[in-house]
């Protein structure tokens, strides 16, 4: 074979590899642009960079679990509302039963909602889009009801220090949570039987079922994981802002899905990457921070966020056709 022929064969592979790393290339490019244009406005200030991490960490926590959901070709639209409900449940639990009771109430909220989502989707066969869309309204309504639409203060300093409000030396606790869950999610997806079953279920559910994979159980578990991660995110919101509020997490489902898809997970299942999802969350946080420093109004920031989601979906469709 001639050298020209070898070069022609290598080019598509090189192009595929380049596209696989587009999230990292895009992150670096956006960072450099903002550093050059917003450096005088404090973009490169260490406190601002840490603030970007804090803003992105909670989205990243939910994006890790959303990666598994998308990997099975399902979706969870209830994560933002569950985060708000869990923050309220945690605040009420701490007020009545102390720190252990508050943590139990927060995580218990995620277990209950996750079990409901999983059963309705796998047991009754309702599409996860509809199940979690309905659950989003239910969770938001319950949070408003039990809180009376008022913020519930959290005075426990230990809770605040562990869940989002403290630091380990110079390192914010939110960064530690993001790193630990990102590492655990990456290992689970790439190094365990469960991770392989997740991707098999999303890649071709019929083939996976014939191969002995209990696809219904896999979907049930990933929806449980998603709600648990959302509940943890709500607890992180509560710890960082020292209160439980039903507004916490409002609209986060869009950012979480966009982060996962931007990072390389497909909306159509079978392809997922936890590291990419974390990077996608950081990219969205980076963009949001830059837009604020540019002085854009909130309405303009919403337009930019919507554009990000469109780009994410377009990238997902492009990867599917490859």
C-alpha positions as CSV (number, residue, x, y, z in Angstrom):
1,X,0.0,0.0,0.0
2,X,1.3,3.5,-0.8
3,X,2.1,6.2,1.7
4,X,-0.8,8.2,0.3
5,X,-3.2,5.3,1.0
6,X,-1.9,5.0,4.5
7,X,-2.3,8.7,5.0
8,X,-5.9,8.6,3.8
9,X,-6.7,5.8,6.2
10,X,-5.1,7.7,9.2
11,X,-6.9,10.9,8.5
12,X,-10.4,9.8,9.6
13,X,-9.0,8.2,12.8
14,X,-7.1,11.4,13.6
15,X,-10.3,13.4,13.0
16,X,-12.3,11.2,15.2
17,X,-9.7,11.5,18.0
18,X,-9.7,15.3,17.6
19,X,-13.5,15.3,17.9
20,X,-13.4,13.1,21.0
21,X,-11.4,15.8,22.8
22,X,-13.5,18.7,21.6
23,X,-14.7,19.4,25.2
24,X,-11.2,19.9,26.5
25,X,-10.1,21.9,23.5
26,X,-13.2,24.1,23.8
27,X,-12.6,24.6,27.6
28,X,-9.0,25.8,27.0
29,X,-10.1,28.0,24.1
30,X,-12.8,29.7,26.1
31,X,-10.6,30.1,29.2
32,X,-7.9,31.8,27.0
33,X,-10.4,34.1,25.4
34,X,-11.9,35.1,28.8
35,X,-8.4,35.5,30.3
36,X,-7.4,37.9,27.5
37,X,-10.6,39.9,27.4
38,X,-11.7,39.9,31.1
39,X,-8.4,39.8,32.9
40,X,-8.7,43.4,34.0
41,X,-12.2,42.6,35.4
42,X,-10.8,40.0,37.8
43,X,-11.4,36.8,35.8
44,X,-8.0,35.4,36.7
45,X,-8.3,36.3,40.3
46,X,-7.8,33.1,42.4
47,X,-11.0,33.9,44.3
48,X,-13.0,34.2,41.1
49,X,-11.5,30.9,39.8
50,X,-12.5,29.2,43.0
51,X,-15.9,30.7,42.7
52,X,-16.3,29.1,39.2
53,X,-15.4,25.7,40.8
54,X,-18.0,26.2,43.5
55,X,-20.7,27.2,41.0
56,X,-19.9,24.2,38.8
57,X,-19.4,21.5,41.5
58,X,-23.0,21.0,42.3
59,X,-23.9,20.7,38.6
60,X,-21.0,18.3,38.2
61,X,-22.3,16.1,41.0
62,X,-25.6,15.7,39.2
63,X,-24.0,15.4,35.8
64,X,-22.0,12.4,37.0
65,X,-25.2,10.4,37.7
66,X,-26.9,11.8,34.6
67,X,-24.1,10.2,32.6
68,X,-25.4,6.8,33.7
69,X,-29.0,7.7,32.9
70,X,-28.1,8.9,29.4
71,X,-25.9,5.8,29.0
72,X,-29.1,3.7,29.2
73,X,-30.9,5.9,26.7
74,X,-33.1,7.4,29.5
75,X,-33.4,10.9,30.9
76,X,-34.1,12.5,34.3
77,X,-35.8,15.9,34.2
78,X,-36.6,15.9,37.9
79,X,-33.0,16.4,39.3
80,X,-33.4,20.2,39.9
81,X,-36.7,19.9,41.7
82,X,-35.4,17.0,43.8
83,X,-32.4,19.1,44.8
84,X,-34.8,21.8,46.1
85,X,-37.0,19.3,47.9
86,X,-34.0,17.5,49.5
87,X,-32.6,20.9,50.8
88,X,-35.9,21.6,52.5
89,X,-36.2,18.1,53.9
90,X,-32.6,18.3,55.2
91,X,-33.3,21.7,56.9
92,X,-36.5,20.4,58.5
93,X,-34.7,17.2,59.6
94,X,-31.8,19.1,61.2
95,X,-34.3,21.3,63.0
96,X,-36.2,18.4,64.5
97,X,-33.7,15.5,64.8
98,X,-30.2,17.0,64.6
99,X,-27.4,16.4,62.1
100,X,-27.9,12.6,61.6
101,X,-31.6,13.1,61.1
102,X,-31.2,15.9,58.6
103,X,-28.7,13.8,56.5
104,X,-31.1,10.9,56.6
105,X,-34.1,13.0,55.5
106,X,-32.1,14.5,52.6
107,X,-30.8,11.2,51.3
108,X,-34.2,9.5,52.1
109,X,-35.9,12.0,49.8
110,X,-33.6,10.9,47.0
111,X,-34.3,7.3,47.6
112,X,-38.1,7.7,47.6
113,X,-38.1,9.8,44.4
114,X,-35.6,7.6,42.7
115,X,-37.6,4.5,43.6
116,X,-40.8,6.1,42.2
117,X,-39.1,7.2,39.0
118,X,-37.6,3.7,38.5
119,X,-40.8,1.8,39.2
120,X,-43.0,4.0,37.0
121,X,-40.4,3.8,34.2
122,X,-39.5,0.1,34.4
123,X,-42.6,-1.3,36.1
124,X,-45.4,0.5,34.3
125,X,-43.5,1.2,31.2
126,X,-44.0,5.0,31.2
127,X,-41.2,6.8,29.3
128,X,-38.7,8.3,31.6
129,X,-39.2,11.7,30.0
130,X,-42.8,11.8,31.1
131,X,-42.2,10.2,34.5
132,X,-39.5,12.6,35.5
133,X,-41.3,15.6,34.0
134,X,-44.3,14.8,36.2
135,X,-42.0,14.1,39.2
136,X,-40.4,17.5,38.7
137,X,-43.7,19.2,39.3
138,X,-44.6,16.9,42.2
139,X,-41.2,17.5,43.9
140,X,-41.4,21.2,43.5
141,X,-45.0,21.3,44.8
142,X,-44.1,19.2,47.9
143,X,-41.1,21.4,48.7
144,X,-43.3,24.5,48.5
145,X,-46.0,22.9,50.6
146,X,-43.8,21.6,53.5
147,X,-41.7,24.8,53.6
148,X,-44.6,27.3,53.2
149,X,-42.5,28.8,50.4
150,X,-40.2,30.2,53.0
151,X,-36.5,29.6,53.5
152,X,-35.7,27.3,56.4
153,X,-32.4,28.3,58.1
154,X,-29.7,25.7,59.0
155,X,-27.7,26.7,62.0
156,X,-25.6,23.5,62.3
157,X,-22.0,24.6,61.5
158,X,-20.8,21.0,61.1
159,X,-23.3,20.3,58.4
160,X,-22.4,23.6,56.6
161,X,-18.6,22.8,56.8
162,X,-19.0,19.3,55.4
163,X,-21.7,20.0,52.8
164,X,-20.5,22.8,50.7
165,X,-19.8,25.7,53.0
166,X,-16.3,24.7,54.4
167,X,-12.8,24.2,53.2
168,X,-10.1,21.6,53.7
169,X,-7.1,24.0,54.0
170,X,-7.4,26.1,50.8
171,X,-9.5,23.5,49.0
172,X,-13.3,24.1,49.0
173,X,-15.3,21.1,50.2
174,X,-17.4,21.4,47.1
175,X,-14.3,20.7,45.0
176,X,-13.6,17.6,47.1
177,X,-17.2,16.3,46.6
178,X,-16.9,16.8,42.9
179,X,-13.6,15.1,42.6
180,X,-14.6,12.1,44.8
181,X,-17.9,11.5,43.0
182,X,-16.3,12.1,39.6
183,X,-13.6,9.5,40.3
184,X,-16.1,7.0,41.7
185,X,-18.4,7.5,38.7
186,X,-15.5,7.1,36.2
187,X,-14.4,3.8,37.8
188,X,-17.9,2.5,38.1
189,X,-18.6,3.2,34.4
190,X,-15.3,2.0,32.9
191,X,-14.1,-0.7,35.3
192,X,-17.2,-2.5,36.6
193,X,-19.7,-4.9,35.3
194,X,-22.5,-2.5,36.1
195,X,-20.9,0.2,33.9
196,X,-20.7,-2.3,31.0
197,X,-24.3,-3.2,31.5
198,X,-25.3,0.4,31.5
199,X,-23.6,1.0,28.1
200,X,-24.9,-2.2,26.7
201,X,-28.5,-1.4,27.7
202,X,-28.3,2.0,26.0
203,X,-26.4,0.7,23.0
204,X,-28.9,-2.0,22.1
205,X,-31.4,-3.0,24.7
206,X,-32.7,-6.0,22.8
207,X,-29.2,-7.5,22.3
208,X,-28.3,-6.7,26.0
209,X,-31.5,-8.5,27.2
210,X,-30.7,-11.6,25.0
211,X,-27.2,-11.5,26.4
212,X,-28.5,-11.9,29.9
213,X,-28.6,-8.3,31.1
214,X,-31.5,-7.4,33.3
215,X,-32.1,-4.1,31.5
216,X,-35.1,-3.1,33.6
217,X,-33.0,-3.5,36.8
218,X,-30.2,-1.4,35.2
219,X,-32.5,1.4,34.4
220,X,-34.1,1.3,37.8
221,X,-30.7,1.6,39.4
222,X,-29.5,4.5,37.3
223,X,-32.7,6.4,38.0
224,X,-32.2,5.7,41.7
225,X,-28.6,7.0,41.5
226,X,-29.7,10.1,39.7
227,X,-32.2,11.0,42.4
228,X,-29.7,10.3,45.1
229,X,-27.1,12.5,43.5
230,X,-29.8,15.2,43.1
231,X,-30.6,14.9,46.8
232,X,-26.9,15.3,47.6
233,X,-26.8,18.3,45.4
234,X,-29.6,19.8,47.4
235,X,-27.8,19.2,50.6
236,X,-24.7,20.9,49.1
237,X,-26.9,23.9,48.2
238,X,-28.2,23.9,51.8
239,X,-24.8,23.7,53.3
240,X,-23.3,26.4,51.2
241,X,-26.2,28.8,51.6
242,X,-27.1,27.8,55.2
243,X,-30.8,27.2,54.4
244,X,-33.2,24.9,52.7
245,X,-35.3,26.5,49.9
246,X,-37.6,25.1,47.3
247,X,-36.0,27.4,44.7
248,X,-32.6,25.6,44.9
249,X,-31.9,23.6,41.8
250,X,-34.6,25.4,39.7
251,X,-33.6,25.0,36.0
252,X,-30.5,22.9,36.9
253,X,-31.8,19.9,34.9
254,X,-31.0,21.8,31.7
255,X,-27.5,22.6,32.8
256,X,-26.9,19.0,34.0
257,X,-28.1,17.4,30.7
258,X,-26.1,20.0,28.7
259,X,-23.0,19.3,30.7
260,X,-23.2,15.5,30.2
261,X,-23.9,15.8,26.5
262,X,-21.2,18.4,25.9
263,X,-18.8,16.1,27.7
264,X,-19.5,13.3,25.2
265,X,-22.5,11.4,26.5
266,X,-25.1,10.6,23.8
267,X,-28.8,11.4,24.3
268,X,-29.5,8.2,22.4
269,X,-27.6,5.9,24.8
270,X,-24.6,3.6,24.5
271,X,-22.0,6.3,24.8
272,X,-21.1,8.1,28.1
273,X,-18.1,9.6,29.8
274,X,-18.0,10.8,33.4
275,X,-14.8,12.8,33.1
276,X,-16.3,14.6,30.1
277,X,-19.5,15.4,32.0
278,X,-17.5,17.0,34.8
279,X,-15.6,19.0,32.2
280,X,-18.9,20.0,30.6
281,X,-20.1,21.3,34.0
282,X,-16.9,23.3,34.4
283,X,-17.3,24.7,30.9
284,X,-20.8,25.9,31.6
285,X,-19.7,27.4,34.9
286,X,-16.8,29.1,33.1
287,X,-19.2,30.6,30.5
288,X,-21.7,31.7,33.1
289,X,-18.9,33.5,35.0
290,X,-17.6,35.2,31.9
291,X,-21.0,36.4,30.9
292,X,-21.5,37.9,34.4
293,X,-18.2,39.7,34.2
294,X,-19.1,41.0,30.8
295,X,-22.1,42.7,32.4
296,X,-24.8,40.9,30.5
297,X,-28.3,40.9,31.9
298,X,-29.8,37.7,33.2
299,X,-32.1,37.5,30.2
300,X,-29.1,37.5,27.9
301,X,-27.4,34.9,30.1
302,X,-30.4,32.6,29.6
303,X,-30.1,33.1,25.8
304,X,-26.5,32.0,26.0
305,X,-27.4,29.0,28.1
306,X,-30.0,27.9,25.6
307,X,-27.5,28.2,22.8
308,X,-25.2,25.9,24.8
309,X,-27.9,23.3,25.0
310,X,-28.5,23.5,21.3
311,X,-24.8,23.0,20.6
312,X,-24.8,20.0,23.0
313,X,-27.7,18.3,21.2
314,X,-26.1,19.0,17.8
315,X,-22.8,17.4,19.0
316,X,-24.7,14.4,20.3
317,X,-26.4,13.8,16.9
318,X,-23.1,14.2,15.1
319,X,-21.5,11.6,17.4
320,X,-24.4,9.2,16.8
321,X,-23.9,9.4,13.0
322,X,-20.2,8.6,13.2
